[in-house]
Amino acid sequence: MSSHHSRRTPLPIPDVTIEDAFWAPHRETVRTKSLPHQEHQLRTGGQFEALKLEWKPGVAGEPHIFWESDVAKWIEAASYVLAREEDPDLDAAVDEAIALLSGAQQDDGYLNVYFTVVKPGQRFTDLRDAHELYCAGHLIEAGVAHHEATGKTTLLDIVRRYADLIDREFGPGGSCEGGYDGHEEIELALVKLYRATGERRYLDLALRLVDNRGTQPYYFDAECERRGTEGYFGTFLQDRVRRVDWFRQYNQTHLPVREQTETVGHAVRAMYLYTAMADLAAETGDATLTAACERLWDDMVGTKLYVTGGLGALHEIEGFGPAYHLPDRDGYAETCAAIGLVMWAQRMTLLTGEAKYADVLERALYNGVLSGISADGTRYFYGNPLASDGSVERSEWFGCACCPPNLARLLASLEHYIYATDPTGLVVNLYIAGSARLEHGGQTIRLAQATDYPWDGRVRLTLEADHDTDLTLKLRLPDWSDGPTLTIDGTEVDTTIEDGYLHLARTWAPGTVIDLDLGMSPKRVRANQKVAAVLGKVALQNGPIIYCAEGIDNAGAVPALTIRPDAELRIEHDSSSNLDTVTVEGVCERQSGDALYSTDAPKAEPTSIRAVPYFSWANRGKSTMAVWLRETAAGH
Amino acid sequence: MSSHHSRRTPLPIPDVTIEDAFWAPHRETVRTKSLPHQEHQLRTGGQFEALKLEWKPGVAGEPHIFWESDVAKWIEAASYVLAREEDPDLDAAVDEAIALLSGAQQDDGYLNVYFTVVKPGQRFTDLRDAHELYCAGHLIEAGVAHHEATGKTTLLDIVRRYADLIDREFGPGGSCEGGYDGHEEIELALVKLYRATGERRYLDLALRLVDNRGTQPYYFDAECERRGTEGYFGTFLQDRVRRVDWFRQYNQTHLPVREQTETVGHAVRAMYLYTAMADLAAETGDATLTAACERLWDDMVGTKLYVTGGLGALHEIEGFGPAYHLPDRDGYAETCAAIGLVMWAQRMTLLTGEAKYADVLERALYNGVLSGISADGTRYFYGNPLASDGSVERSEWFGCACCPPNLARLLASLEHYIYATDPTGLVVNLYIAGSARLEHGGQTIRLAQATDYPWDGRVRLTLEADHDTDLTLKLRLPDWSDGPTLTIDGTEVDTTIEDGYLHLARTWAPGTVIDLDLGMSPKRVRANQKVAAVLGKVALQNGPIIYCAEGIDNAGAVPALTIRPDAELRIEHDSSSNLDTVTVEGVCERQSGDALYSTDAPKAEPTSIRAVPYFSWANRGKSTMAVWLRETAAGH
């Protein structure tokens, strides 16, 4: 179902193939390693078990308020796998989980273990802290994905009944009229449910939740008064953020959403809200929502985005700091926030037709998202710092396990992000070898994409059709491009660039071959001088890949390295890891003693500095690491 | 009264004069501006008024738990002024404050407004949070100082009665047997009271409080259980430090003091505790206390001391971070912590006879302490960051106003820190023009000191006596010295250096002139490579003075500056401020746009970088500032 007010529509999973040497192996790892590993964690960690509603007060293993969301994201990820290939074991495991969810659903449609067995009778009384609608949102997303993947309605029916209950509770005269969630998520899920079912009231509910947010009188105060106690987290979060007004920013309730101009607070919450706002703009054509999204985007991209596409400078709120506060070693950059950014950026690029959003999508995907998962698919980063003293490693699992299944569902649904259609033809947002299929001009058209991206900026597109077709191809020109060259059947052609896309509008003969060279070369990236944390330092980038130096490749001395200002950045392929590396000449400084302060200058020895893709770090044991490397100032 | 087990004894205030061009004006400002300004704050802020015990529940102006300490430190500072000069107005104001304190004292000796009118009946039940003994300690220090300065016993009698009550409550069978304070201070005060009165039980009480600290069963847990509620700060501080064991480190109760090896927690608390430990070692000869102090000192100086002598990297606990975590812009470095360091360092240098402690004393005094007060004496820094984005200014006062009167009492008692005696003669720890008087070998000896220190490392000492004297002079050789030269009556002499002092043992004729050139030149200082925050940067130092660049002198662009590696550091005197400055050639980088990230190299223009003494920053309006300046790595 296409959105009425969106410029573009993504191709569905079955119409896209990914057959490249970069993502296809990662996705196979997700299918064969991550999903079984996560299923094991959910079975042994209590998440599956809790759905039996057998927990009793005083017994160990009290169900946690987040747990449905872990199960739901795992089902959603598994569904995307099932959408493209048969996997009877996975299908059966998903059916088992759905049966458990069915058993946990109450007669009136309610489905939340914590408020059924731990705090019965208190449902929807702690919207600010208790993640009830957040869990509901993930269940809804899972139900939609499962239905689209398998055609089954088992989970979709469950979540529709639950959504119907929520609609009543949050509708006129309901117990939560005027309310909204403390952790955004359900809004974007309800838009998906609307698209899957055509039921307008799900869209209206999403819109109501977004419209209510941040209005006066302040719902969370009223809720707290009615309850007579602090919420689930007590004053923990308020104490962390120190002031009540900051705490309202924490969950983006400080202002009505259309009046919000700065990206603030908890980064995942923010991304999910903004994604929903873009979705709602796409469905309703509400230009005030689009404008709010554009303002928030500009603030984020202009002042608060890590070069890796990570978001959230502050550990204590898992969220945004002030403008330009982007500490590398002490930063946060939660994996889920980068995933949320991919989602928001996709909605924005579809909504507006502008490539700049897909540029950021790509930055996050290849760096701050992919760094969240180990090469073997079974260890995860919750935070993704841009420098490490060697103490940081990925973990098998987390008490709050939002990131692992979130990674799985994004990587398993990567098809959604590559191509889009508009009335004139096909848009290529990401360069990933494989193919796209679309119906256009009365025939089925297939666009085959061959490339060694992200290591090589050359892309060959072959148009396959039964007969000639009038079609506009829009090929994203990445923000890192040195300038493209393009040939059609071997003849160089001039192209126009609009909104960041190369436009190729013509009548295509079947078999036409388009060779696009995006112009990729390794480069130094510098942050704005207001970013005090990395002043005088450079990051190395080639194509979409941000590099980092790890101690294991550099005699353990990453902080001691300085790049020579004029030294060439040499790309070398490392056959053991199958990754490209960057090597550059520099110096390594060695201090003469252990004193805290000294007037002795350190000894500087020439050295070759080797950097590996940031996403690949911490796969070879503990090691120091830095994305930002010192470089001599020009002019010396 | 000299301490039995201390190597040295400081000269009393009346035997020392300060007649230099650096400190004398600062001290005159304290007398004529700071003390009246602080008195005004105490009169209008409620601190004086509260002592009338007229506050009633429900009325505004509830007395605060810290307030006696503000009054006490102001009295102490005023007393030091009165010790050296007559000031009838000040004397009368002090007498008025003492009369108020006398009126607030209860029949049994108790003296604390908060627990008399706000929480009557709850005295000594919240030792962890409520600062009761901390306030008592400051009252005792004030009583001793006032008695020594004026000969009056009005306040001394008051604090003795209070100390006697505390001794009973914390003694065998008392209500607080086994207890100790949550904010250390009274321990060092009781040692002063012992020295002033000769009453051994005050020393024993101090020792008991120190010995009890951190033992099992844990007193603060037992106290909390008895009380049945959280302490004054609730869970605020625990939440900030996140874990219970860290919270025990916060007030240095994680281990018995002799087992503590790392400087941890709230920095002022730590300094006051360690000062008391050194005092007790000096009185009792307990080598285990000396050894603990030495271990803690080495940890602090080796891993946690700012180059300015500031202490405490973490805002959230006003205290120490992990080793080598010394952020410049986001650091804390509370003025009171640097003052506490001066106190501890003095005790250590007296106790051990080693100059290295006085080196750190000097570093703190000329930088991290003096930065706490404005040139006009009426504005104060609570924290003293080593870099600023231009948003930081000194304040007239604080809700928690510990720093202003603490600065006043230290600067007003600077005489204590310059000279010390030992059985062989006189020790010079600080170079400050003026004089010292001592009885030695049956006659009064006066050592006149002439110098333009800290701007000039040349010092002339003239020995004045009635006849020849055998005496050893020990002159501290600062850690920044390039190597000293010394002449006696114009003849260069070789000297031996022991424990960091030049030793001159001889028979001196009256009028002998010693010319000492300490060897002062401006230099670059680098931090250990483990200090990630300032890697690749240098600080500029000349003599004891640490310099900083302010935006106002550098076209507003401090973060954009880079020093040329081989450029000369030129000392220039600024006649408008009467301060020395350092000028060095470097470059100023200008980025081409406002983007958060760019591949464009910044334009680098040659520039002269001007740095001013760190202590003098923020006296000319808001400005960016940095102590640590980027420098090109050697070898480029």
Contacts between the chains, C-beta under 8 A, distances in Angstrom:
chain1	res1	chain2	res2	distance
A	235	B	235	7.8
A	235	B	239	7.6
A	236	B	239	6.2
A	239	B	235	7.7
A	239	B	236	6.2
A	239	B	239	4.4
A	239	B	240	7.1
A	240	B	239	7.1
A	301	B	596	6.7
A	302	B	594	7.4
A	302	B	595	7.5
A	302	B	596	5.6
A	303	B	596	6.4
A	305	B	596	6.3
A	307	B	597	5.6
A	324	B	596	7.9
A	329	B	532	5.9
A	387	B	532	7.5
A	389	B	532	7.2
A	480	B	599	8.0
A	523	B	599	4.9
A	524	B	599	6.5
A	524	B	601	7.5
A	525	B	597	5.3
A	525	B	598	7.2
A	525	B	599	5.7
A	526	B	591	7.4
A	526	B	597	7.1
A	526	B	598	5.7
A	526	B	599	7.4
A	526	B	600	7.5
A	526	B	601	7.1
A	526	B	602	6.8
A	527	B	596	6.6
A	527	B	597	5.8
A	528	B	591	6.7
A	528	B	594	7.0
A	528	B	595	6.7
A	528	B	596	5.2
A	528	B	597	7.3
A	528	B	598	7.6
A	529	B	559	5.9
A	529	B	560	5.7
A	529	B	589	7.1
A	529	B	591	5.4
A	529	B	602	7.2
A	530	B	559	7.8
A	531	B	596	7.4
A	532	B	329	5.9
A	532	B	387	7.5
A	532	B	389	7.2
A	532	B	559	6.1
A	535	B	559	5.5
A	535	B	630	7.1
A	536	B	536	6.6
A	536	B	562	6.9
A	536	B	630	4.9
A	539	B	597	7.9
A	541	B	599	7.9
A	559	B	529	6.0
A	559	B	530	7.9
A	559	B	532	6.2
A	559	B	535	5.5
A	560	B	529	5.7
A	562	B	536	6.9
A	562	B	633	4.3
A	562	B	636	7.6
A	564	B	636	6.7
A	565	B	636	7.5
A	587	B	633	5.7
A	587	B	634	7.9
A	587	B	635	4.6
A	587	B	636	7.1
A	589	B	529	7.1
A	589	B	633	6.0
A	589	B	634	7.5
A	589	B	635	8.0
A	591	B	526	7.4
A	591	B	528	6.7
A	591	B	529	5.4
A	594	B	302	7.4
A	594	B	528	7.0
A	595	B	302	7.5
A	595	B	528	6.6
A	596	B	301	6.7
A	596	B	302	5.6
A	596	B	303	6.3
A	596	B	305	6.3
A	596	B	324	7.9
A	596	B	527	6.6
A	596	B	528	5.2
A	596	B	531	7.5
A	597	B	307	5.6
A	597	B	525	5.3
A	597	B	526	7.1
A	597	B	527	5.8
A	597	B	528	7.3
A	597	B	539	7.9
A	598	B	525	7.2
A	598	B	526	5.8
A	598	B	528	7.6
A	599	B	480	8.0
A	599	B	523	4.9
A	599	B	524	6.5
A	599	B	525	5.8
A	599	B	526	7.4
A	599	B	541	8.0
A	600	B	526	7.5
A	601	B	524	7.5
A	601	B	526	7.1
A	601	B	634	5.3
A	602	B	526	6.9
A	602	B	529	7.2
A	602	B	633	7.9
A	602	B	634	6.9
A	603	B	634	7.7
A	604	B	633	5.5
A	604	B	634	4.5
A	604	B	635	3.2
A	604	B	636	7.9
A	605	B	635	7.4
A	606	B	635	7.1
A	630	B	535	7.1
A	630	B	536	4.9
A	630	B	633	7.1
A	632	B	632	4.9
A	632	B	633	6.5
A	632	B	636	4.8
A	633	B	562	4.4
A	633	B	587	5.7
A	633	B	589	6.0
A	633	B	602	7.9
A	633	B	604	5.6
A	633	B	630	7.1
A	633	B	632	6.4
A	634	B	587	7.8
A	634	B	589	7.4
A	634	B	601	5.3
A	634	B	602	6.9
A	634	B	603	7.7
A	634	B	604	4.4
A	635	B	587	4.6
A	635	B	604	3.2
A	635	B	605	7.4
A	635	B	606	7.1
A	636	B	562	7.6
A	636	B	564	6.6
A	636	B	565	7.5
A	636	B	587	7.0
A	636	B	604	7.8
A	636	B	632	4.8
A	636	B	636	6.1
